[in-house]
């Protein structure tokens, strides 16, 4: 599987970069569309997402580099080469959360409200972004056989794409992509429920993606490690706990209190 789409003047345009860019564009569009229903200024949302995405990208790379420092300390010139892969989603999420929190604090709006707007589109972005890993032949699982993969009705182009140095690997990128997409569809319906509360979508995202990543990581062979433990699983457990706490707090509210779809339940933006 060729990771390069085409080259211009010696500069390679790679699937990884294009798919990440596509995911970002779709994510921004969906968040703005949702926020528009609540009459939130487009400029406010765009600026928030602009900074969140930039710092998410930086955070995802820093996170990856830190936990691969044995390699990068000897290859400092490789640190900036993000087009070859090496972005850790958990690092991106942490950096984005910090950015959005600061932004909301600056303009005195409710942090969790804006996380809700982003939670559902983020799952679709992850669905798309994982395919960049496919073209880079990374984020795969344990060694397997073509026969085992065919039994799972996996398309042949994916099976052959997971053939690296004449060895077939489990396409964990595919499993995560499909799981995120299924969750995205389910969350669309939950978000439309008139009794869904502010914070519910954020809480469900933390729990849902936390569970997905925890189990996917069991098969990953390129997982980041800390003291023998897979970092992604540790972070996933923390995400699940945070999600449970958010939903527990929401469960204590009355049925008609703090509703997500209440268009009057949004802070005025002084922007």
Secondary structure, DSSP 8 states (H G I E B T S, - for coil): --SEEEEETTEEEEHHHHHHHHHHHHHHHHHHHHHHTTT--HHHHHHHHHHHHHHHHHHHHHHHHHTTHHHHTT-GGGTT-GGGS---HHHHHHHHHHHHHHHHHHHT--HHHHHHHHHHHHHHHHHHHHHHHHHHT-S--SEE-HHHHHHTT--HHHHHHTEETTEEE--HHHHHHHHHHHHHHHHHHHHH-TT-BTTHHHHHHHHHHHHHHHHHTTT-SS--EETTEEHHHHHHHHHHHHHHHHHHHHHTS-TTSSBTT-TTSS-----
